[in-house]
Structures are given as structure tokens and as C-alpha cells.
Amino acid sequence: MTDVPETTMPIERDVMEYDVVTVGAGPSGLAFAIRLKQLNPDISVCVIEKASTIGAQIVSGAVIETGPLDALLPNWRDNPPPICVPAVKDEFWLLSKTGHIPLPIPPGMHNRGNVIVSLGALCAWLAPQAEALGVEIYPGFAASETLHDADGTVVGVRIGDMGVAKDGTHKPGFTAGIDIRAKVTVLAEGARGHLTKRLIKQFRLDADSDPQSYSIGLKELWQVPEDRVEPGKIVHSFGWPADTKTYGGSFLYHLDKGRIALGYVSGLDYQDPEYKPWEAFQQWKNHPSVKPLLEGGSILSAGARAIVCGGWQSLPKVEMPGALLIGDTAGLLNVPKIKGTHQAIRSGMLAAEHLVASQLAPQGFDAKLRASEAMAELKKVRNIKPGFKRGLWFGILNSAWETITAGLSPWTLKVKADWSTLDKVGAHESPKRDYVDRDLAPRDRLQSVYYAATEHDEDQPVHLQVLDTNICVTRCAEEYDNPCTRFCPANVYEIVDEAKPDGSSGKRLQINAANCVHCKTCDIKDPYEIINWVTPEGGSGPNYQNL
């Protein structure tokens, strides 16, 4: 018998069949599953989630508008999520290096009536309510690819194999991933979902929309002396440490039990190839208006995530044969409000209602979503984020105009792909950052990875696929000074010295894949579009606590 390499041998796979399979147990995926079962208990639906537990890879501010949650679960306040603090006070600051100026609260950022939550804890709280209705939820299972029939229709997903070594061979504990076949596949992967990215290209779902745009959001949860905390207080700021050409701002939310959630958002449409989003966050924490809150405290958890920011003009078509897009996968976050959870829940419910009414036919959902309250909300603010491409002060004036007119401007500003916005090092004069010496934890990105509790088996295929590493040490080094070594918040990418067989030395790209916190920034911002993020083995990645 001729030996056949095990990586090329056909694999026999188990098959599970459902009416609907949902990829992602975030707020949109769980709201969808709950609403579907509320409307028709006989529809079989499963939700698969790549994280080891529900909520373990969810990062968000998060202050939520409760209207859609009220509609989904009218009695939710009788048994609220474990972190749920009513918003009682808003502040909005313009920061200089040494102080802050309080400003009037922008209309979209008034939070009375909203609640501050941990979105990860909210999803962990939603999951058993879905299961009580008959939804089957499988954490620790990563969808590696979509399944298609002969004409291309999506007919389900394949779970990634477990127990594959870095070289592609099967380890002793190898388990073949199962095929989950369904009449409808609902993609609720969050921002920059790797399956969604492929399907958008395959079905040309973005043919009539602008490219999607993103920010990177970095967040930490701190424990501090309880007398410093004012539960329900919400502070947003802009200004220092960002320069006037870089979109950036912060959030600081006072929770209960001496806990403070804080974070910094940097638009990934920045131009400066030397910009470091993680360092900007740490600089902001050491500002005189923030540092006294944190000194003597400790970090409980830290994480990072891409935030979808393109809005109304970047919405792709959200239906295709056999599948739908909902939530941040579709791109429904309201940037001026810095809120997407209510939109995620709203779109999940709308998708469920559509599928029940259409007898599980995806056709027509795109038109239904575009005619909904979710899209009306985005249309009003469609020009606010793109206005900041012309600088901070133009962006502020444009925001005021768009707010006063409720988005009735006869124009729609264009959105460009974030990978295309970097200036080359010779064509860009980096601004004077005017940074301070900092001493709050964490000291560097590797320590931050520790607080993310990220775990990957070192002996598994690298899930960060760089299509041509030669570009990294030649063109990219010369043209952009390897920005991946700076925009990654987890120190995944390093350019290191390499000894060659002939005795000479050179450079090579080293990928520390085990550090990855699944933020997707590299997949978005790489100026050559040669980094492809794919899902690692199920259960791998960060394990956030109450982020």
C-alpha cells in the first residue's frame, strides 16, 4: 500500500443538521436566536462560538440603550446581568497635556436612561436564556469555512479540526471538525469576521457600498479604592494625546464595587506610519485628569478589538443565497454615539422576524434592514466620522452642522479603506507627540497580553497568514518602516535579525501568534493587504473577564 500524507487523505466528518446555524455568540447572534425561538419554537437553531466560554472574547465599552433589549426580554430588569449600573452623569472633556476643559455634552452622548454593562457578562447572561428556549449553544468551536452547494448557495459551516500540528500533521488527539448544515446561515461574527470577509468578496456584497472602516478599541478594567468611584458616571474625552490629524478619544465608566472600565479608541484611518495605538492609550491613562483615579489600583482584565466605523455608506448587502449578516458583521455601530449593542440586538431581532415570516428565505432581508430604524439612525450621522479625515477642527464643525441638520445634508462623504491611508515614511512628517513618562501598569504590550489571559497551543498552524514575508523585510521596511510592529497591541509581529547559511545576516518577520488577542487590526491596516487573519483552533485566544 502506498503511503498517502495524512494532510491529503479525505477526512470523514460527522454532520449535524439544523434549520439555522448562527456563527458568533455576541449580542446580535444571541438576540437573533432568542427572538427566533420566541416566534417559532419548532425552528431548530444552534449558535457556535470560537471562544472557550460565552463572552470570553467580547470587548466593548459598554453603555447600552435599552430599548431593543426591553423589546426582546421585557422583564430583564427583574434579573439583570451581573454588571449593570444605571448611567447618572455625563462629562465630556477636551484634553491638553496638563489638564482638561469641560465641554457641553453632544446630543448623541447623553446617557440618562442607559446602563453601563460588561458586554462579555451580558452575553454570558443572555446565553442561558437562549438555551432555556431550546437554542443549542456550542462554545469552543470555531467555524473555519462556509459550506456551499453546487450553485454557490451557503448551506452551513465547517468546524475547524482540532489537534493539527504546526506543520499540518495530525497529533494523537486529532479530531475532525464536524459539518453543520443548515437552511440558513447567520453571520454574527462581530467586526471583520473572517468568514464574512470571504463571503463579501465571493458574492460581491460591497459592490455598491464604500469600503468598510474601523477603529481599534483598547480597554482595561481596574479595581481601585471604592471611595474614588462614582457609580454611573460616564466621561468621554478627545484631544491629547492624539494629534489633530488622528481620530482618537477615550471612555471612562464608573461601575460598582470599586471598578472602573476605561479605554481608548484610535481610528485605523490614521496616516502616520509611526503611530502606536497602544501607546496612545497608555499615555492617556497617565494624564493628570485620569491617573489619580488609577494610582494604587490594579488591572483585572485588558483587551483589544476592532470597532466597525464605516456606517451608512459602508453597509454591504446583508443577504446572499443561504445566509445573512447582522450586527457588527454588517457594520451597524453608531460612531458618534459610540454605541452598537442596541443596533446589534435590533438587527438580530429583525433577522429572526424576517426568517419566520419568509419561511427561512434570506431574500428580502437587505431591503428590510435598510428600511428599518437601525439604518435611519445611521443615515443621520453618516457624515460625522468621515469629516474628521480633514482634521480635528473641521471634524468638530462638520459634526455640529450634521447634528443641527439631523443629517439632511445633500451630500454623503466618502469612506476609504483603512489599509490605503498610511503615508510612506519619506512623505510623512510625524507630529511631535509630546508624550509623558508613564508609570501605571502595564509596562509594555507583553504585560498587557498577560491581563488578556490569551492562550494558544504553540503547536498549531499559525492563524496569521502573511502571503509574502519577503515584502515585510524589503518594500514594507523601506516604505512604511513595518507598521505591523506598532499597530498590533499584542506584540505579535517583530522584525528580527537572521543569520543566513552563507554567514551573512539579514532580517525576517517573526510572528508571535500565541500573543494574539484576535483584534483583527493586522488584517485591516496592513498597507499591502497581505495579512490574512483566520480562526485558530476552537477555544484559543483571549479569556477576558467582564470586559
Disulfide bonds with the S-S distance in Angstrom:
none
